[in-house]
Amino acid sequence: MKPGILIIIAFSSAVLAAQEKQLTEADFTSAQQCGVCHQEIYEQWSNSMHARSATDSLYRYVASQAIEQSEGRLKGFCLSCHLPVASVTGGLDDSAEPVKWDSFGPVAMQGVTCDFCHTASAEENLTQEIVPGFLVLRRTGSTAVKYGRHADASGAHHPVQPSKFLTSPQFCAACHSFKHPVAGIEVQNTYREWQQSPYAEQGIRCQDCHMPPYAGASAVGAAERPRLHAHVFKGGYSEMIRRAATVSVEGRMRGKRKRRRVEIEAAVTNSGAGHSIPTGLPGIREMWLEIEVFDSQGKLTARRQFPYGARLLKADGTMALPWEAYERRDNRLIPPGKTRKVRLEIPLTNTAQLPVRIRASLFMRRLPESLSNRLGLPVSIPSLMAREEARVED
């Protein structure tokens, strides 16, 4: 055999071996090390929910409950997106033992960390379907190349390549659209909600809202660019909720004397979210419209609440937590650009002083009060999303 052929065979074997090498946590760089050069981006990420995905106390509590109640069967389901480095390096066992949070390595505990996202190639999204293929399967190959957005980027400490996959909504779908591993129902479908929205038709991506663009340098000493994307990943726990929806309300007086009542029509419009509201895991976030009626003296005479959101049900039709789900119903979601109206009549007391004032407020809570009570957690404070008032004369 000719020497040249031997060299080619040896080279091909080395490439194949590198491609087949199963990665360990040691193959992933810590976020702190990335922050030495990418200081501003590191600070942005450090204050994001991605950085706290493995350490957030609420997540840990809910995940522990799910894993315990399923006797360990849902361990990978609950941990893979929140500890992706542990997932792709085989660090998630399938035992029925409770989660030992201190057993994971330091990089895995950084959650959705820099090197996990920026070393994922398009080939790792294994099928045309949106599945978390590169989250639940052992990753092979190398993490030497860092994938980014700019075709002209170069790195002094590592190779850089542009990646359309990294900058696509499909990348986000790996964690923000998934099915229940047993029941097979779609538990979270934020990606599909976006796919069916006007935002997708207009080419507005997840990254355009949750990683807002700004001018700056991506690394110390790098040239200034007119468009970088902030690694803040803001969502339902941030001020973004105050741009997601608008509320309108109007009313008219009906009846006379002892039979007076106020007829109210209120509307909630998803005016600023590229997906349905509320999105995410059904039964975890809570959104509702609150209608209040005050008399002319400011006294509250009536209050009504109207919930929104998908519901998960058990096989017997009762409300379920995500890991108990058998069926999903979306009839109370508000898709992008759509409006849901509420009509009601409220009788007024004889002592109610006219004119009355109607207030419509849209609220969101991180965890429903009923679930907080069930899990023995403090009830979280609601956040105001939108509010509108109207005055009704006699």
MOURJO-V364011 format. One line per field, one symbol per residue. ss: DSSP state (~ for helix, > for strand, _ for the rest). phi: phi as a letter, one per 40 degrees, with the letter a starting at -180 (. if undefined). psi: psi as a letter, one per 30 degrees, with the letter a starting at -180 (. if undefined). Layout:
ss: ???
phi: ???
psi: ???
//
This chain:
ss: __~~~~~~~~~~~~~~~~~~_>__~~~___~~~~~~~_~~~~~~~~__________~~~~~~~~~~~~~_____~~~~~____~~~~~____________~~~____~~~___~~~~~___~~~________~~~~___>_____>>>___________>>>______~~~~~~~~>>>______>>>>~~~~~~__~~~~____~~~~~__>>>>________>>>>>_________~~~~~_>>>>>>>>>>__~~~_>>>>>>>>>>______>________>>>>>>>>>_____>>>>>>>>>__>>>_____>__~~~__>>>____>____>>>>>>>>>________>>>>>>>>>>___~~~~~~~_______>>>>>>>>>>__
phi: .cdccccccccccccccccccccbcccbcccccccccbcccccccdcccccbccbdccddccccccccccfgcbccccbcccbcccccbgcbcbcccdcbcccccccdccgccdccccbcccccccbcccbcccbbbdcbhabccbcabccccbbcbacbbcaccccbdccccdbbaabccbcgcccbbdccdcdcbcccccgccdccccbdcacibcacgcccbcabbccbfcacbbcdccbcabbbaaaacbgbfcbcabcbbbbbbccabcacbcbgccgccbbacbbbbbcccgccbaabbbcbhcbbbcccgccbcdcbcbabbbcbcbcdgcbbbbbabbcbcccccccbbbbbbbbbbcaddccdcccgbcccccbccaaababbcc
psi: kkeeeeeeeeeeeeeeeeefkkllfffkkleeeefeeieeeeeeefglfefgfffkeeeeeeeeeeeefghffgeeeffeffieeeefgggjlglgklkjfgflleeefgbilefeeggklfffjflfljlhegefkkklblgekkkaekfgklkfflkkkljeeeglfeeffefgjllkfeffljekheeeeeeglfeeefgjleffefikllkakflkflkkkfjlkkhfhkbfgaffffgellklklllklllcfgklkkkklkkkifgkgllklaakkfekkklkkkkkkafggkkflkkkjllllkkklfgflklleffkfkkkgfgljlkflkklkklkjkklffkklllkkkkkklkkekkeeeeeefhlkklkkkkelkklkkjl.
//
